[in-house]
Amino acid sequence: MEWDYTKADEIEKNCPPKVGIMFGIKVKQVIDNRNVGDYALADRQAINWKCGNFDLDSVLLQYVSPKQGMRLLDVACGNGHHTRLYAKKIGNKGTIVGIDQSASLIQDAIKAARQEELDLRYQVAFADPLPFEDNAFDVVTCNYALYHFEDMDGALSQMVRVLAPLGRIILTGPSSLNNQEIFDFHRSIGLEVSASVGRERFELGVRRYFSQQGMTVREEHYENRIQFESEREFANYYLKTRLFTDHVDQTNHEWIMANIERLIASESGQFLILNKRITLFEISLR
Ligand SMILES: C[S@@+](CC[C@H](N)C(=O)[O-])C[C@H]1O[C@@H](n2cnc3c(N)ncnc32)[C@H](O)[C@@H]1O
């Protein structure tokens, strides 16, 4: 197998980070191929860990069941958080690969792996087609990403293609009632929910694809209850969700911020809890 290593330093040169101020918080602004969503990923992860009561990482480790020598591919690996988690269990004899369409997130992943001295391989690539040979991996994972892909079926068929016989696919994503409180908040500041928002897409798409293929799917549901300290903290989280970064027309920025400030000032206590509803699918190849 040939690996196309992405050079972190080259990417850094092409997209130097810039920082701006949004709603009193520092966020890095849209530049080149790096978008607000990329920057927001690490912040969202941090809030999930700090304020949540559920540890998705442990559940993933249980399902992935990393073993010495395993070959694992994480599709749309983002900043590589999960690949590092698996690497600590799989060890040097295995192969762990992360791919993502975002050069800047792959750059973050490479840096973090270097810092932790982990032997990981990253590549900037799309989920469809996957740049790997057939039967190349024992496990393929894809966390919180599938429903962002334009062609979910295409990506799922690629995952099946690169999987070795008896291999497994582990997928996580939002269940259909995920983040209801964020959607309520979004509406309360006068915005419509975009039809392209993916929380309904994930479960329905995965169930439909594998039933058409005649393949058995195991499905589990979990809940991460996030308790915010203040409405401001809730709003900061909202500003980092893809509902906001990818679907809100940023030219309305001032108007949106004014509405958010008004809601925060009311301190209604209505927006302090967020229930992240998670669906996990496990598909085993015969
Ligand atoms: C919400 S993030 C999840 C990242 C990571 N899996 C995690 O759980 O932390 C979604 C990721 O999907 C990536 N992505 C979206 N569309 C993609 C595509 N067609 N091919 C590869 N990556 C894609 C984005 O760049 C982003 O890193």
The ligand as an SDF file (V2000), in Angstrom:
LIG
                    3D

 27 29  0  0  0  0  0  0  0  0999 V2000
  -18.0950   16.6330   13.0310 C   0  0  0  0  0  0  0  0  0  0  0  0
  -16.5380   16.3150   12.3100 S   0  0  0  0  0  0  0  0  0  0  0  0
  -16.1360   14.7430   13.0750 C   0  0  0  0  0  0  0  0  0  0  0  0
  -14.6560   14.5090   13.1430 C   0  0  0  0  0  0  0  0  0  0  0  0
  -14.2170   13.2370   13.8750 C   0  0  0  0  0  0  0  0  0  0  0  0
  -14.6770   12.0340   13.2350 N   0  0  0  0  0  0  0  0  0  0  0  0
  -14.6530   13.2500   15.3170 C   0  0  0  0  0  0  0  0  0  0  0  0
  -15.5350   12.4870   15.6950 O   0  0  0  0  0  0  0  0  0  0  0  0
  -14.0870   14.0380   16.0890 O   0  0  0  0  0  0  0  0  0  0  0  0
  -16.9540   15.8800   10.6400 C   0  0  0  0  0  0  0  0  0  0  0  0
  -15.7250   15.6890    9.7600 C   0  0  0  0  0  0  0  0  0  0  0  0
  -16.1100   15.2040    8.4800 O   0  0  0  0  0  0  0  0  0  0  0  0
  -15.1870   15.7240    7.5350 C   0  0  0  0  0  0  0  0  0  0  0  0
  -15.7990   15.5360    6.2020 N   0  0  0  0  0  0  0  0  0  0  0  0
  -16.9570   16.0720    5.7570 C   0  0  0  0  0  0  0  0  0  0  0  0
  -17.2240   15.6390    4.5070 N   0  0  0  0  0  0  0  0  0  0  0  0
  -16.2130   14.7820    4.1570 C   0  0  0  0  0  0  0  0  0  0  0  0
  -15.9310   13.9880    2.9980 C   0  0  0  0  0  0  0  0  0  0  0  0
  -16.7590   13.9810    1.9410 N   0  0  0  0  0  0  0  0  0  0  0  0
  -14.8270   13.2260    2.9970 N   0  0  0  0  0  0  0  0  0  0  0  0
  -13.9940   13.2290    4.0660 C   0  0  0  0  0  0  0  0  0  0  0  0
  -14.2000   13.9620    5.1830 N   0  0  0  0  0  0  0  0  0  0  0  0
  -15.2990   14.7200    5.2360 C   0  0  0  0  0  0  0  0  0  0  0  0
  -15.0160   17.1530    7.9930 C   0  0  0  0  0  0  0  0  0  0  0  0
  -13.8690   17.7650    7.4590 O   0  0  0  0  0  0  0  0  0  0  0  0
  -14.9350   16.9540    9.5120 C   0  0  0  0  0  0  0  0  0  0  0  0
  -13.6200   16.7510    9.9440 O   0  0  0  0  0  0  0  0  0  0  0  0
  1  2  1  0
  2  3  1  0
  2 10  1  0
  3  4  1  0
  4  5  1  0
  5  6  1  0
  5  7  1  0
  7  8  2  0
  7  9  1  0
 10 11  1  0
 11 12  1  0
 11 26  1  0
 12 13  1  0
 13 14  1  0
 13 24  1  0
 14 15  1  0
 14 23  1  0
 15 16  2  0
 16 17  1  0
 17 18  1  0
 17 23  2  0
 18 19  1  0
 18 20  2  0
 20 21  1  0
 21 22  2  0
 22 23  1  0
 24 25  1  0
 24 26  1  0
 26 27  1  0
M  CHG  2   2   1   9  -1
M  END
$$$$
